[in-house]
């Protein structure tokens, strides 16, 4: 959490959760998230860290949460809508093609999407940040 209020959802409890105190650990919830219907009203951010099958849905989840809600996602495991993502464009890696697909999901949901390389030890080391199209630069 590191200074930000929020709630974390995962479909199973993670071992690392035991290392957090009650203030943080009490906000980590074991629950499946239905990407078609879930809404986290009034949140500033929807964050998909290792969100696997939820990754392409993160922009639409963020859109349903409120007009100012942004999202941050690290596209890692390649999932489309309900199935593994297998497309590959000529001259690009499958991961580059997937990043483009996730970007299009964000743009289609009404976001300006920014990509940022991460300094993490992974071959899947890009993040995407989605900001609602209607927000002015001063509101970011």
N, C-alpha and C positions, 0 to 999 in steps of 0.2 A: 504494500500500500504506500509506503514511503511518503507520508505527508498528504496524501489525497484520500478523501473519503470515497468509499465504493464498496461494491459487493462482487465477489468472484464466484462464478458458477463452473462446475465441472461435473461430468457424469460419474466420476468416482473420486474418492478422497485420495489425495497425494501424500506420500510420506513426509514431504517437506512441510506440510501444514502443521505438523506437530512441533516444529521449531518456532512457530509464531506464537506470540502471547495471545491471551484471550481477546484483547481489543481487535486484533486482526483476524485471528483464527475464528472468532465468532461471526465474521462476515464472509466466510468461505462456505459455500453451499453446495451440497451434492444434489444435483438435479439435472435432468435432461432439459435442454432448451429446444422448443419446437420453433424452427426457423420461419415457419409460415405464419405463426400467430403471436410469438412473444413480443412484449413491449415492456421496456424499462422506462416508465414515464419520468420526464424531467431530468434525465441524466445528461451530463455534458459530453461524455465519451462512451462509446462502445468499443472495447478492446478485444481483439481476437489474437491471442498468443497461443500458437499451436492449436488453432481452432478446427483444423482438419476439415470434416464434412461441412462445417458451418461457414467456412471462409467465403464462398461466393454469396452467402446470404447476409453477411455482416453489414454491407451498405443498406440493404432494405430494412434490416432490423433497426439500424441507426435512424433511418428516415422515419420509421413509425414512432420512435421515442420522443421526437419533438423537433421543432423547426430549427433549433440551434445545435442539435446534437451532431457531433463529429465522430469519426471512427478512426481507429488505428488497427492495422492488421499486418501480421507477418505471414504471407502466403508460404506455406511449407509443403505439407503433403498435398498432392495435386488431386483435388476433388472438384467436380462440376456439381450440377444440381441433381443430387441423388445417385451419382455414380462417379467412378474414377474418371479423372480428366485425362484423355489420351491423345488429344490433338497436338499436332506439331506443324508449325509453318516452315516452309522451305527457307533455309538460311538462318533459322533460329533454333535454339535448344527448346526442348519441351518446357523447361522452367520459364524461359523468356516468353514463350507463347502463353503460358499460364498466367504470368504477371500481366500480360496484355488483357487476357480474359477477365481477371479480377478487376483491373482498371475499368474495363467496359461495364462491369456490374455496377461499380461506383458511379460512373458517369450516367448510366441509365437510371440510377436512383436519384439523380439530381445533385451530385457532388462534383467539386473540382478535386481531382486526385493528384496527390504529390507522391513521388517515390523517393525513398531515401535509403542509401546503403547503410547497413549496420555493421558495427565492429564486433561481430560475434563469431565464434569458431564454428561456422556452418557453411555448407554450400548453398543453403537457402537463406541468404542474408540481406534481403531487401524488405523494407516496410512500405506500406502505402497508407497515407493519411488522407481521409476524405473530409472536405469542408463543404457545407451546404453552399450551393451556387449563389444564393442571395446574400450571403454575409459579405460585408465590405472588409477590406484588408485590415482596417482599424479594429474590427470586431474579432479577429482571429486571435 
